[in-house]
């Protein structure tokens, strides 16, 4: 019987004669929170000591004061709710087809030969360049914003999922074949879990791209959303409100990353334990 594998720990020194240990996972979580807090404190100090022009880079304290005002009058919640609604549906309509198609392309050489040139041709096209076409096809309503997010999510998840399946050692597929596993069983028990590390990488990249594109789409033909809030703030020269939008989007990026890291620790423990 072998001993259980112990998780690596970080030893943290405190007062003389006192020390405690943190697991690697807890240490990572603390660093994930500490790094943006340190950046904000450095920004505040630079603004207060006159190292930066506060007309263009207002102190975080003033930005958060504006944020609290927007929270109190309900404006921030309205814009945040609109953006999250579009991001959610864009994730479903873009992420699920990308996952299924990516695994299918990884498993099927003929399908990969058919779809590879199409992906290679359409992926490099700037998504902002097709926004006018999307607005022309889907109009100025919610559909065009959701489609923009779906397109942004689709390619990172598709490409990483396919790469994840192709990285699975061939022996696993040989074993499934020896056990007479059908295509659905191979999909569910070999391809999906084997590709999960790169799938999670694709999801992280896709969510970040989705936040970028939803902000871009909301600047054109929208009356709500974080992108609209920032564009409207630019029109009335409300610099603090512009930074509120940027900070909220950055906070969403950090929040989604932390959530996805926790999901990854649960789904892919053999990767995150390293």
ABEGO torsion letter per residue (X at the ends): XBBBBBBBBBBBBBBBGBBBBBBAAAAAAAAAAAAAAAAAAAAAAAAAAGABBAAABBBAAAAAAAAAAAAAAGAAAAAAAAAAAAAAAAAAAAAAAAAAAAAAAAABAAAAAAAAAAAAAAAABBAAAAAAAAAAAAEABAAAAAAAAAAAAAAAAAAAAAAAAAABBAAAAAAAAAAGBBAAAAAAAAAAAAAAAAAAAAAAAAAAAAAAAAAAAAABGBABEAAAAAAAAAAAGBAAAAAAAAAAAAAAAAAAAAAAAAAAAAABAAAAAX
